[in-house]
Amino acid sequence: MNILKLMKIIKITLQTVNIFKQIKLLLIELKVRKMLEAKGLTEGQCDLLVAVLKAESGLNTKAINKNRDGSTDYGIAQYNDRWYIPKYLSIQEALNDLQKCIDIFVMRYRQGHLRDWYGFRYGFFRKFL
């Protein structure tokens, strides 16, 4: 097999992988939207909260990010281990229990604490609206 043919196969494979990743993210978004709607949120509220989650984690339910202060954020809503874990949920729940993550996220939103999320506080969510 010549190098050009191999490069074409690799390119097609990478494009296919990218398509599957995009589909996975769309399915997560649909699941999150259904959970938000089940909590009685309006379409506009759902749009806002999904945009914040996209800014925080890219909708990656397994996201783990270290902060400059030495703390760590976990899961789709990037729950901080100094503020949210273990008060509201465990690390394992933050990474594996999407329903619990959304329940806490909505609870904090309704309590007026959306500014707890960096992506909201600094307006990064706007590019996802």
Solvent accessible surface area in square Angstrom, and as a share of the most:
residue,aa,sasa,rsa
1,M,165,0.74
2,N,95,0.49
3,I,115,0.58
4,L,132,0.66
5,K,120,0.51
6,L,78,0.39
7,M,113,0.50
8,K,132,0.56
9,I,80,0.41
10,I,85,0.43
11,K,121,0.51
12,I,92,0.47
13,T,71,0.41
14,L,114,0.57
15,Q,89,0.39
16,T,57,0.33
17,V,67,0.38
18,N,76,0.39
19,I,94,0.48
20,F,130,0.54
21,K,124,0.53
22,Q,96,0.43
23,I,79,0.40
24,K,128,0.54
25,L,73,0.36
26,L,107,0.53
27,L,107,0.53
28,I,22,0.11
29,E,24,0.11
30,L,100,0.50
31,K,112,0.47
32,V,0,0.00
33,R,56,0.20
34,K,140,0.59
35,M,25,0.11
36,L,0,0.00
37,E,101,0.45
38,A,90,0.70
39,K,63,0.27
40,G,62,0.60
41,L,13,0.07
42,T,82,0.48
43,E,135,0.61
44,G,48,0.46
45,Q,57,0.25
46,C,1,0.01
47,D,48,0.25
48,L,40,0.20
49,L,0,0.00
50,V,2,0.01
51,A,1,0.01
52,V,0,0.00
53,L,0,0.00
54,K,49,0.21
55,A,30,0.23
56,E,30,0.13
57,S,17,0.11
58,G,37,0.36
59,L,4,0.02
60,N,69,0.35
61,T,32,0.19
62,K,112,0.47
63,A,10,0.08
64,I,95,0.48
65,N,69,0.35
66,K,159,0.67
67,N,51,0.26
68,R,247,0.90
69,D,87,0.45
70,G,54,0.51
71,S,2,0.01
72,T,4,0.03
73,D,23,0.12
74,Y,26,0.10
75,G,0,0.00
76,I,1,0.01
77,A,0,0.00
78,Q,12,0.05
79,Y,1,0.00
80,N,22,0.11
81,D,47,0.24
82,R,139,0.51
83,W,183,0.64
84,Y,14,0.05
85,I,14,0.07
86,P,122,0.77
87,K,150,0.64
88,Y,51,0.20
89,L,5,0.03
90,S,47,0.30
91,I,62,0.32
92,Q,120,0.53
93,E,53,0.24
94,A,2,0.01
95,L,24,0.12
96,N,90,0.46
97,D,53,0.28
98,L,28,0.14
99,Q,81,0.36
100,K,66,0.28
101,C,1,0.01
102,I,0,0.00
103,D,51,0.26
104,I,13,0.06
105,F,0,0.00
106,V,2,0.01
107,M,70,0.31
108,R,35,0.13
109,Y,44,0.17
110,R,133,0.49
111,Q,97,0.43
112,G,61,0.59
113,H,71,0.32
114,L,11,0.06
115,R,142,0.52
116,D,58,0.30
117,W,7,0.03
118,Y,123,0.47
119,G,2,0.02
120,F,51,0.21
121,R,90,0.33
122,Y,121,0.46
123,G,12,0.11
124,F,98,0.41
125,F,14,0.06
126,R,160,0.58
127,K,158,0.67
128,F,77,0.32
129,L,123,0.61
